[in-house]
Amino acid sequence: MSSAPSRSSGTDAVGNSLAIAVDQISQAIAAVSASNPVVLIDGRSGAGKSSLARALVARWPLRGRVQVVALDSLYPGWDGLDDGVELARELILTPHARGLVGVWQRWDWTVGEPAEAHAVDPSLPLIVEGAGLLTPATARLGDVRVWLESPAASRKQRALARDGDAYLRHWERWARQEQRHVARDDPMRLATLAFPVP
């Protein structure tokens, strides 16, 4: 048997890291002892936030369904990281915390304007995932707060494999906004759980 790493070993390592994260997050959700907990997942582009959210939904530890909102649907364009997070706080997280229905509009990246509206049920659990999400203002609205830490080269490779050349020309522009968020908000400190992703 060859000792050379398989071509899928990187994917397997990421999958293993996310599986560990799902197990620990599930335990934290169960410990909240609420029927409608809020999970916030932050990390820089390509860190694995969307994959983690999907895996968590598939293994959700409570009965019933869970709602998921990706900030990619809220950011108003390539310069909109902070604005997207504020929209999530104002239109989704704050109403949910107050027991009110939240209503947000999807950003249509093709035409560059808001599109259809979506509602968030305050009686149901909620996962919100996206870069820039963990700030002092949003952290108090999340029961379980997750930070994913991943090397820049790995993140870029995954993000560009996912989104292609359309993202390549905006990579540095978006990365600068993420870096400002990390320096300003220290999201790892705001997280209740942090996980390395290769």
Rosetta silent file (secondary structure, phi, psi, omega in degrees, C-alpha in Angstrom):
SEQUENCE: MSSAPSRSSGTDAVGNSLAIAVDQISQAIAAVSASNPVVLIDGRSGAGKSSLARALVARWPLRGRVQVVALDSLYPGWDGLDDGVELARELILTPHARGLVGVWQRWDWTVGEPAEAHAVDPSLPLIVEGAGLLTPATARLGDVRVWLESPAASRKQRALARDGDAYLRHWERWARQEQRHVARDDPMRLATLAFPVP
SCORE:     score description
SCORE:     0.000 S_00000001
   1 L     0.000  136.118 -178.327    0.000    0.000    0.000 S_00000001
   2 L   -72.562  142.705  175.907    1.337    3.443   -0.928 S_00000001
   3 L   -91.957   -1.977  178.942    2.197    5.887    1.827 S_00000001
   4 L   -68.605  140.902  179.360    1.546    8.840   -0.493 S_00000001
   5 L   -65.393  142.167  177.223   -1.477   10.926    0.518 S_00000001
   6 L   -73.371  160.002  179.795   -4.542   10.371   -1.625 S_00000001
   7 L   -65.140  -21.604 -178.239   -5.901   13.211   -3.709 S_00000001
   8 L   -94.432    1.508 -174.499   -8.984   13.238   -1.487 S_00000001
   9 H   -62.720  -34.353  177.352   -7.076   13.394    1.807 S_00000001
  10 H   -64.943  -42.325  177.639   -7.496   17.172    2.030 S_00000001
  11 H   -63.585  -42.007  178.781  -11.236   16.830    1.530 S_00000001
  12 H   -62.027  -40.459 -179.488  -11.345   14.034    4.105 S_00000001
  13 H   -64.055  -41.641  177.304   -9.451   16.197    6.616 S_00000001
  14 H   -63.731  -46.592  178.479  -11.920   19.035    6.147 S_00000001
  15 H   -58.867  -41.608  178.182  -14.850   16.630    6.476 S_00000001
  16 H   -63.914  -42.096  178.597  -13.373   15.157    9.651 S_00000001
  17 H   -62.490  -42.965 -179.689  -12.871   18.626   11.140 S_00000001
  18 H   -68.895  -33.695  177.417  -16.449   19.614   10.334 S_00000001
  19 H   -64.443  -40.625  176.273  -17.773   16.327   11.772 S_00000001
  20 H   -62.675  -42.878  179.332  -16.000   17.070   15.049 S_00000001
  21 H   -61.623  -44.247  179.839  -17.475   20.578   14.993 S_00000001
  22 H   -59.505  -43.826  179.684  -21.008   19.233   14.403 S_00000001
  23 H   -59.065  -47.859 -176.828  -20.678   16.874   17.377 S_00000001
  24 H   -70.777  -38.046  177.868  -19.546   19.638   19.739 S_00000001
  25 H   -65.922  -40.522  178.439  -22.056   22.182   18.450 S_00000001
  26 H   -59.496  -41.829  177.087  -24.864   19.648   18.819 S_00000001
  27 H   -63.251  -41.214  179.508  -23.910   19.122   22.451 S_00000001
  28 H   -66.207  -37.929  177.674  -23.864   22.878   23.013 S_00000001
  29 H   -63.063  -46.071  179.685  -27.301   23.248   21.386 S_00000001
  30 H   -61.242  -34.790 -178.625  -28.750   20.540   23.622 S_00000001
  31 H   -71.751  -19.572  179.193  -27.248   22.282   26.658 S_00000001
  32 H   -66.110  -29.145  179.366  -29.091   25.530   25.815 S_00000001
  33 L    57.183   46.483  175.298  -32.352   23.799   26.806 S_00000001
  34 L  -133.343  153.004  179.191  -34.479   25.895   24.458 S_00000001
  35 L   -83.236  -15.390 -176.587  -36.746   24.869   21.596 S_00000001
  36 L  -132.230   53.251 -178.725  -35.547   27.734   19.374 S_00000001
  37 L   -65.642  157.215  178.196  -31.791   28.221   19.916 S_00000001
  38 E  -114.384  126.100  177.384  -29.778   30.503   17.629 S_00000001
  39 E  -112.106  126.273  177.508  -26.458   29.322   16.186 S_00000001
  40 E  -111.028  129.032 -178.575  -24.116   31.880   14.613 S_00000001
  41 E  -121.977  119.190 -179.043  -21.291   30.626   12.374 S_00000001
  42 E  -121.969  160.711  178.532  -18.493   33.000   11.346 S_00000001
  43 E   162.268  159.439 -178.746  -15.207   32.509    9.511 S_00000001
  44 L   -74.178  167.434 -175.394  -13.422   33.977    6.542 S_00000001
  45 L   -55.078  131.143  179.138  -14.366   33.088    2.980 S_00000001
  46 L    83.637    4.531 -177.808  -13.825   29.409    2.189 S_00000001
  47 L   -73.907  -20.923  179.207  -13.440   28.381    5.843 S_00000001
  48 L   114.823   17.812 -176.422  -16.352   25.924    5.633 S_00000001
  49 H   -61.929  -49.110 -178.582  -19.272   27.869    7.126 S_00000001
  50 H   -65.814  -40.375  177.936  -21.895   26.765    4.595 S_00000001
  51 H   -63.730  -40.786  178.108  -20.704   23.154    4.701 S_00000001
  52 H   -64.535  -43.409  179.514  -20.851   23.198    8.490 S_00000001
  53 H   -60.697  -43.957  178.423  -24.361   24.674    8.458 S_00000001
  54 H   -62.288  -43.977 -179.793  -25.578   21.961    6.044 S_00000001
  55 H   -65.298  -36.494  179.745  -23.994   19.210    8.141 S_00000001
  56 H   -68.600  -39.799  176.315  -25.495   20.658   11.300 S_00000001
  57 H   -60.703  -43.326 -178.558  -28.976   20.748    9.770 S_00000001
  58 H   -63.640  -26.958 -178.417  -28.586   17.097    8.734 S_00000001
  59 L  -120.303   30.633 -176.860  -27.725   16.135   12.317 S_00000001
  60 L   -55.461  128.535 -171.103  -29.813   18.714   14.179 S_00000001
  61 L   -81.254   -7.237 -178.111  -30.094   17.453   17.774 S_00000001
  62 L  -107.829  163.073  177.316  -33.613   18.740   18.494 S_00000001
  63 L   -75.115  152.199  177.727  -36.998   17.653   17.180 S_00000001
  64 L    89.611 -175.247 -175.124  -38.568   19.598   14.354 S_00000001
  65 L   -97.655  164.132  179.735  -37.041   21.713   11.641 S_00000001
  66 L  -127.159  142.935  178.211  -34.392   24.408   11.737 S_00000001
  67 E   -93.152  144.649  177.575  -34.139   27.589    9.648 S_00000001
  68 E  -129.273  132.034  173.424  -30.889   28.572    7.922 S_00000001
  69 E  -125.682  125.617  175.881  -29.935   31.995    6.603 S_00000001
  70 E   -98.767  130.055 -179.596  -26.667   32.521    4.706 S_00000001
  71 H   -63.482  -19.200  174.581  -25.307   36.051    4.729 S_00000001
  72 H   -56.522  -23.485  178.711  -24.327   35.525    1.083 S_00000001
  73 H   -85.999   -8.824 -178.025  -28.041   36.166    0.471 S_00000001
  74 L  -112.300  -31.216 -178.111  -27.967   39.472    2.378 S_00000001
  75 L   -53.350  125.178  178.542  -24.656   41.185    1.563 S_00000001
  76 L   -85.140   68.673  176.707  -25.537   44.105   -0.739 S_00000001
  77 L    96.731 -178.745 -172.047  -22.688   43.571   -3.185 S_00000001
  78 L   -71.040  -13.229  176.352  -18.923   43.131   -3.006 S_00000001
  79 L  -108.614   19.105 -168.726  -18.414   46.029   -0.586 S_00000001
  80 L  -107.749   23.601 -178.511  -21.288   44.989    1.672 S_00000001
  81 H   -57.010  -56.096 -177.975  -19.842   42.757    4.403 S_00000001
  82 H   -62.651  -39.498 -179.900  -20.640   45.119    7.292 S_00000001
  83 H   -65.974  -37.860  177.871  -23.995   46.120    5.808 S_00000001
  84 H   -64.263  -40.239  177.915  -25.017   42.480    5.395 S_00000001
  85 H   -65.472  -40.953  178.607  -24.199   41.739    9.024 S_00000001
  86 H   -64.924  -39.051  175.897  -26.206   44.772   10.150 S_00000001
  87 H   -61.602  -41.757  178.303  -29.171   43.625    8.050 S_00000001
  88 H   -62.387  -42.609  179.726  -28.970   40.201    9.706 S_00000001
  89 H   -63.674  -47.991 -173.635  -28.894   41.797   13.159 S_00000001
  90 H   -74.008  -41.596 -170.370  -31.744   44.200   12.483 S_00000001
  91 H   -98.565  -19.227 -174.951  -34.073   42.060   10.353 S_00000001
  92 H  -119.400  -58.540 -171.639  -33.405   38.496   11.559 S_00000001
  93 H   -71.625  -45.015 -179.031  -31.612   38.171   14.887 S_00000001
  94 H   -65.718  -47.724  175.792  -33.264   40.978   16.862 S_00000001
  95 H   -58.853  -42.479  179.853  -36.847   40.048   15.869 S_00000001
  96 H   -58.525  -43.710 -179.670  -36.119   36.369   16.608 S_00000001
  97 H   -65.101  -28.179 -179.007  -34.839   37.282   20.076 S_00000001
  98 L   -92.652    1.790 -178.984  -37.990   39.331   20.723 S_00000001
  99 L    77.201   23.515 -179.296  -40.346   36.584   19.545 S_00000001
 100 L  -111.448  152.543  175.726  -41.283   38.467   16.390 S_00000001
 101 L   -69.148  130.312  175.537  -41.307   37.323   12.775 S_00000001
 102 E   -97.565  142.815  178.483  -38.258   38.603   10.934 S_00000001
 103 E  -130.138  125.291  179.164  -38.487   39.550    7.262 S_00000001
 104 E  -132.425  158.053  179.123  -35.443   40.016    5.042 S_00000001
 105 E  -109.822  135.547  176.443  -34.896   40.416    1.309 S_00000001
 106 E   -69.748  138.094  174.573  -32.487   38.334   -0.736 S_00000001
 107 E   -85.491  124.666  177.631  -29.828   40.340   -2.557 S_00000001
 108 E   -88.881  105.454 -176.043  -29.830   39.551   -6.270 S_00000001
 109 L   -67.891  -24.918 -177.952  -26.152   39.601   -7.221 S_00000001
 110 L   -71.534  -45.654 -177.845  -26.962   39.525  -10.937 S_00000001
 111 L   -98.622  -10.849  176.269  -29.011   42.730  -11.044 S_00000001
 112 L    72.111   39.975  177.975  -27.479   44.329   -7.931 S_00000001
 113 E  -155.833  163.862  179.245  -30.668   45.010   -6.003 S_00000001
 114 E   -62.905  148.618 -179.269  -32.965   43.422   -3.384 S_00000001
 115 E  -119.955 -137.695 -174.076  -35.222   40.609   -4.563 S_00000001
 116 E   -67.039  157.810 -179.640  -37.935   38.491   -2.913 S_00000001
 117 E   -94.202  151.581  177.314  -38.675   38.591    0.811 S_00000001
 118 E  -131.851  146.482  179.100  -38.247   35.726    3.269 S_00000001
 119 E  -107.987  148.535  176.155  -39.697   35.287    6.760 S_00000001
 120 E  -119.544  122.634 -177.139  -37.985   33.876    9.857 S_00000001
 121 L   -83.443  119.732 -177.327  -40.214   32.158   12.421 S_00000001
 122 L   -70.119  -14.724 -179.845  -39.200   33.080   15.990 S_00000001
 123 L   -83.692   -9.953 -177.461  -40.604   29.830   17.371 S_00000001
 124 L  -106.363  153.228  174.120  -38.119   27.740   15.365 S_00000001
 125 L   -61.278  159.424 -173.977  -34.370   27.256   15.805 S_00000001
 126 E  -143.072  131.985  169.184  -32.150   29.368   13.585 S_00000001
 127 E  -113.597  128.130  172.212  -28.699   29.030   12.059 S_00000001
 128 E  -120.524  129.647 -179.452  -27.144   32.143   10.540 S_00000001
 129 E  -132.416  140.735  176.056  -23.797   31.759    8.783 S_00000001
 130 L   166.363  154.524  177.899  -21.520   34.209    7.065 S_00000001
 131 L   -64.560  134.874  178.061  -18.255   36.100    7.133 S_00000001
 132 L    91.604   -1.755 -168.910  -18.293   39.023    9.538 S_00000001
 133 L   -67.251  -37.991 -175.606  -21.202   37.698   11.589 S_00000001
 134 L   -84.896  103.190  175.363  -19.704   37.658   15.090 S_00000001
 135 L  -126.285  166.531  175.989  -19.643   41.217   16.373 S_00000001
 136 H   -56.567  -32.704 -178.464  -20.328   42.577   19.866 S_00000001
 137 H   -74.829  -34.824 -178.511  -23.828   43.548   18.657 S_00000001
 138 H   -88.947  -29.507 -173.673  -24.717   40.148   17.195 S_00000001
 139 H   -58.133  -37.510 -178.512  -22.931   37.899   19.695 S_00000001
 140 L   -69.981  -10.302 -179.871  -25.425   38.605   22.466 S_00000001
 141 L   -99.054    1.584 -179.577  -28.185   37.353   20.140 S_00000001
 142 L  -113.305  132.217  177.306  -26.609   33.921   19.570 S_00000001
 143 L   -77.336  -40.463  177.155  -26.870   31.001   21.975 S_00000001
 144 E  -124.687  122.809 -174.199  -24.050   29.072   20.301 S_00000001
 145 E  -120.589  123.489 -170.568  -21.405   31.129   18.511 S_00000001
 146 E  -118.735  135.548  171.737  -18.894   29.404   16.227 S_00000001
 147 E  -119.270  131.049  174.676  -15.660   30.602   14.657 S_00000001
 148 E  -107.031  125.955 -179.076  -13.922   28.564   11.938 S_00000001
 149 E  -111.201  125.588 -176.192  -10.194   29.183   11.493 S_00000001
 150 L  -145.705  144.957 -179.651   -8.584   28.031    8.251 S_00000001
 151 L   -61.899  145.818 -175.871   -5.334   28.829    6.378 S_00000001
 152 H   -58.265  -42.749 -176.876   -5.632   31.465    3.665 S_00000001
 153 H   -64.244  -41.287  178.841   -4.326   29.218    0.863 S_00000001
 154 H   -66.203  -42.841 -179.372   -6.829   26.454    1.665 S_00000001
 155 H   -61.843  -45.685 -177.797   -9.695   28.914    1.967 S_00000001
 156 H   -63.385  -43.234  179.083   -8.915   30.581   -1.326 S_00000001
 157 H   -59.685  -45.282 -179.535   -8.645   27.249   -3.149 S_00000001
 158 H   -67.344  -43.075 -177.530  -12.030   26.092   -1.807 S_00000001
 159 H   -64.272  -41.675 -178.705  -13.766   29.423   -2.427 S_00000001
 160 H   -75.034  -30.035  174.415  -12.550   29.700   -6.013 S_00000001
 161 H   -66.235  -33.210 -179.743  -13.382   26.050   -6.708 S_00000001
 162 H   -76.816  -47.232 -169.974  -16.892   26.829   -5.490 S_00000001
 163 H  -108.429  -12.125  173.994  -17.442   30.226   -7.136 S_00000001
 164 L    72.059 -160.430 -174.156  -14.916   30.288   -9.961 S_00000001
 165 H   -64.559  -22.914  179.067  -13.435   33.246  -11.805 S_00000001
 166 H   -60.091  -31.156 -179.563  -16.374   35.480  -10.902 S_00000001
 167 H   -87.790  -31.263 -173.369  -14.987   35.580   -7.353 S_00000001
 168 H   -51.756  -45.002 -177.068  -11.294   35.681   -8.251 S_00000001
 169 L   -72.170  -11.132  179.084  -11.319   39.346   -9.270 S_00000001
 170 L  -109.317   -0.034 -172.590  -13.054   40.276   -5.992 S_00000001
 171 H   -55.838  -52.071 -177.085  -11.018   38.055   -3.635 S_00000001
 172 H   -66.688  -38.170  178.830   -8.690   40.768   -2.291 S_00000001
 173 H   -59.463  -45.594  179.359  -11.492   43.321   -2.074 S_00000001
 174 H   -71.529  -39.663 -178.808  -13.569   40.951    0.078 S_00000001
 175 H   -60.528  -36.186  178.408  -10.560   39.767    2.088 S_00000001
 176 H   -63.488  -38.229  177.355   -9.812   43.351    3.182 S_00000001
 177 H   -67.009  -40.421  176.961  -13.326   43.646    4.636 S_00000001
 178 H   -62.596  -42.635 -178.654  -12.908   40.335    6.455 S_00000001
 179 H   -63.844  -39.588  176.101   -9.555   41.458    7.848 S_00000001
 180 H   -60.872  -41.887  178.200  -11.091   44.683    9.174 S_00000001
 181 H   -60.945  -46.897 -178.188  -13.783   42.604   10.875 S_00000001
 182 H   -62.572  -44.035 -179.057  -11.226   40.285   12.484 S_00000001
 183 H   -67.892  -38.583 -176.048   -9.090   43.203   13.716 S_00000001
 184 H   -80.068  -44.285 -169.353  -12.047   45.231   14.973 S_00000001
 185 H  -102.312  -16.180 -178.216  -14.356   42.558   16.408 S_00000001
 186 L    47.352   62.497 -173.172  -12.010   39.692   17.398 S_00000001
 187 H   -60.644  -28.625  178.258  -14.650   37.099   16.467 S_00000001
 188 H   -63.384  -35.985  178.174  -12.694   34.195   17.936 S_00000001
 189 H   -68.704  -31.795 -179.640  -12.989   35.845   21.340 S_00000001
 190 H   -79.413  -16.814 -177.586  -16.757   36.266   20.853 S_00000001
 191 L   -74.611  146.785  170.411  -17.212   32.612   19.874 S_00000001
 192 L   -88.232  -21.229  177.283  -18.320   29.985   22.367 S_00000001
 193 E  -140.421  138.714  176.691  -16.689   27.332   20.150 S_00000001
 194 E  -132.866  140.738 -176.206  -13.809   27.634   17.685 S_00000001
 195 E  -134.606  136.524  171.481  -12.595   24.951   15.289 S_00000001
 196 E   -80.874  139.026  175.468   -9.562   24.638   12.987 S_00000001
 197 L  -124.955  121.149 -175.527  -10.342   23.607    9.423 S_00000001
 198 L   -60.141    0.000    0.000   -7.342   22.457    7.323 S_00000001
